[in-house]
């Protein structure tokens, strides 16, 4: 049986972040995930998690200037110091909240910089992050994001993300894996079942949302019941993050998970 994690950056939007943990618990979840929690003191989120007996399954490392369009700094030459500061911030937050996985966004490709230079910068930054995460007992997750959502993003396909996972593993970092968001992968590539089978050994985390619209997984073109059964057949033991925008009331919109026996 797959394990669902509620994305408290998107679900239960009428509540404060810490109150969303309790709402997720009352809805039947045993875990939550969060995108950028840094405006909420880690001690406060940790208290909410403990009070509701909930686990925090993944958080994103700081993205840089999010309002200014940055989505990570890992591939951007000249931003190494700021990237490393963000990695330490993510580690500290994960330690306080008990989170075992951190998604490192790789960034938008900068204009006028040779791709080879960006790739070299990305490799060195990922090596640094993988080492620091290994020291902290945390997994590093890489997620491809569709160019139809982020046109200049540096990692848009599962193949690209898997390449970097294997590159890091070959250098002795075994705490690295894929975070496959079926919303982004469907937008970018399609062939979700084939991709799941082909890269299953690298996949540590899955996220779901309907396409188009990024709403409940029952709304749209993706057959999630089929994909869930496939993941179970393959023996997936990681978390499935419900990273979607509820069309109306979050709890009512979770009826799909109850009908399918996951909540």
C-alpha positions in Angstrom: 0.0 0.0 0.0 1.4 3.4 -1.0 2.0 6.1 1.7 0.5 9.5 1.0 2.1 12.8 2.2 0.0 16.0 2.2 1.7 19.0 0.7 1.0 21.7 3.3 2.2 24.5 1.0 -0.8 23.9 -1.2 -3.4 21.9 0.7 -5.6 23.5 3.4 -4.8 27.0 2.2 -7.3 28.6 4.5 -5.1 27.7 7.5 -1.7 28.8 8.8 1.2 26.4 8.0 1.4 24.7 11.4 -2.4 24.4 11.6 -2.3 22.6 8.2 -0.4 19.8 9.9 -3.3 19.1 12.2 -5.8 19.3 9.4 -3.8 16.8 7.4 -3.7 14.5 10.4 -7.5 14.8 10.8 -7.9 14.0 7.1 -6.1 10.7 7.7 -2.5 11.5 6.6 0.4 10.4 8.7 2.9 12.7 7.0 3.3 16.1 5.3 5.7 17.7 2.8 6.4 21.4 2.4 8.0 23.5 -0.3 9.7 26.5 1.3 9.1 26.4 5.0 11.6 29.0 6.0 9.2 31.8 7.0 7.9 29.4 9.7 10.4 28.8 12.6 11.5 25.2 12.4 10.8 24.7 16.1 7.1 25.7 15.6 6.7 23.3 12.7 8.5 20.6 14.7 6.1 21.1 17.6 3.1 20.8 15.3 4.5 17.6 13.8 5.1 16.1 17.2 1.7 17.2 18.6 0.0 15.5 15.7 2.3 12.5 15.4 3.2 13.4 11.9 6.3 13.0 9.8 7.9 15.6 7.5 8.9 13.7 4.4 10.6 16.3 2.2 11.3 20.0 2.0 12.9 22.1 -0.7 16.3 23.8 -0.2 16.1 27.6 -0.5 15.5 28.6 -4.1 17.3 32.0 -4.0 15.2 35.0 -5.0 11.9 33.2 -5.6 9.9 36.4 -6.2 12.6 37.5 -8.7 12.2 34.2 -10.6 15.0 32.1 -9.2 14.4 28.4 -8.8 17.6 27.2 -7.3 21.2 28.3 -7.7 23.1 25.1 -8.3 23.9 25.6 -12.0 24.7 29.3 -11.8 28.4 30.3 -11.8 29.2 33.0 -9.1 26.4 31.9 -6.8 28.3 29.1 -5.1 28.6 30.8 -1.7 24.9 31.6 -1.6 24.1 28.0 -2.7 26.1 26.6 0.2 24.4 28.9 2.6 21.1 27.6 1.5 22.2 24.0 1.9 23.2 24.7 5.5 19.9 26.4 6.1 18.0 23.4 4.7 20.1 20.9 6.8 19.4 22.9 10.0 15.7 23.0 9.2 15.6 19.2 8.4 17.4 18.4 11.6 15.0 20.4 13.8 11.9 18.9 12.1 13.2 15.4 11.6 12.9 15.6 7.8 14.9 12.9 6.0 14.9 14.2 2.4 15.7 17.6 0.8 14.9 18.5 -2.8 17.7 20.6 -4.3 16.4 22.8 -7.2 19.1 23.1 -9.9 18.2 26.6 -11.2 17.4 28.3 -14.4 20.1 28.4 -17.1 21.7 31.8 -17.0 21.8 33.8 -20.3 25.1 34.1 -22.0 26.9 31.5 -20.0 28.2 28.4 -21.9 26.3 25.2 -21.0 29.5 23.4 -20.2 30.3 26.0 -17.5 26.9 25.7 -16.0 27.2 21.9 -15.9 30.6 22.1 -14.2 29.1 24.4 -11.6 26.1 22.2 -11.1 28.3 19.1 -10.6 30.5 20.8 -8.0 27.5 22.2 -6.1 25.7 18.8 -6.2 28.8 17.1 -4.9 29.0 19.6 -2.1 25.3 19.2 -1.2 25.5 15.4 -1.4 28.4 15.3 1.0 26.9 17.7 3.5 23.6 15.8 3.3 25.3 12.5 3.8 27.1 13.9 6.9 23.7 14.9 8.2 21.9 11.6 7.3 19.7 13.3 4.8 18.8 12.2 1.2 19.3 14.6 -1.7 16.5 14.5 -4.2 16.6 15.8 -7.8 13.4 16.6 -9.6 13.0 17.4 -13.3 10.6 20.4 -13.9 8.9 20.9 -17.2 10.0 23.7 -19.5 6.3 24.3 -20.1 6.1 25.5 -16.4 9.7 26.9 -16.1 11.0 27.6 -19.6 14.7 28.1 -18.6 15.0 25.3 -16.0 18.2 23.3 -16.1 16.8 19.9 -15.5 13.6 19.1 -17.4 13.6 15.3 -18.1 13.8 12.3 -15.9 16.7 11.1 -18.1 18.7 14.3 -17.1 17.9 13.9 -13.4 18.9 10.2 -13.5 22.2 11.1 -15.2 23.1 13.3 -12.3 21.9 10.8 -9.7 24.2 8.2 -11.3 27.0 10.6 -11.6 26.9 11.3 -7.9 26.4 7.6 -7.0 29.5 6.8 -9.1 31.5 9.1 -6.8 30.3 7.4 -3.7 27.2 9.3 -2.7 24.5 6.8 -2.2 22.0 9.2 -0.5 20.9 10.6 -3.9 17.7 9.8 -5.7 15.0 11.0 -8.1 11.9 12.9 -7.1 9.5 12.2 -9.9 6.5 14.7 -10.1 4.1 13.1 -12.4 2.5 16.5 -13.2 5.8 17.8 -14.5 6.8 14.6 -16.2 3.4 14.3 -18.0 3.7 17.9 -19.2 7.2 17.4 -20.4 7.4 13.8 -21.6 4.3 11.7 -21.1 4.9 7.9 -21.1 4.6 7.9 -17.3 4.4 4.1 -16.9 7.4 3.4 -19.2 9.4 6.1 -17.4 8.5 4.7 -14.0 9.6 1.2 -15.1 12.8 2.4 -16.7 14.0 4.6 -13.8 12.4 2.8 -10.9 15.7 2.0 -9.2 16.5 5.7 -9.0 13.0 6.8 -7.8 12.9 7.7 -4.1 9.9 10.0 -4.0 6.8 10.6 -6.2 4.5 13.6 -6.4 1.1 13.8 -8.0 -1.4 16.3 -9.4 -3.9 16.3 -12.3 -2.9 17.5 -15.8 -3.9 20.1 -16.8 -4.7 22.4 -14.0 -2.6 20.8 -11.2 -5.7 20.0 -9.2 -6.8 16.7 -7.6 -5.3 13.6 -9.3 -8.7 12.4 -10.5 -9.2 15.6 -12.5 -7.3 15.3 -15.8 -5.7 13.0 -18.3 -3.5 10.9 -16.0 -4.7 7.5 -14.9 -3.4 7.6 -11.4 -5.1 4.4 -10.3 -3.1 2.6 -12.9 0.1 4.3 -11.9 -0.5 3.6 -8.2 -1.0 -0.1 -8.9 2.2 -0.1 -11.0 4.2 1.5 -8.2 2.8 -1.1 -5.8 3.6 -3.9 -8.2 7.2 -2.7 -8.6 7.5 -2.5 -4.8 7.8 1.3 -4.3 8.5 2.0 -0.6 8.8 5.8 -0.7 6.3 8.5 -0.2 3.7 9.9 -2.7 3.3 13.6 -2.2 -0.1 15.2 -2.8 1.3 18.4 -4.3 -1.7 19.8 -6.0 -4.0 22.8 -5.8 -7.4 21.9 -4.3 -10.2 23.0 -6.6 -12.4 23.9 -3.6 -12.5 22.3 -0.1 -9.3 20.3 0.5 -10.9 17.6 2.7 -13.8 17.1 0.3 -11.4 16.9 -2.6 -9.6 14.0 -0.8 -12.5 11.6 -1.4 -10.4 10.0 -4.2 -7.8 8.8 -1.6 -10.5 7.4 0.6 -12.3 5.7 -2.2 -9.0 4.1 -3.3 -8.2 3.0 0.3 -5.2 5.2 0.9 -6.7 7.4 3.7 
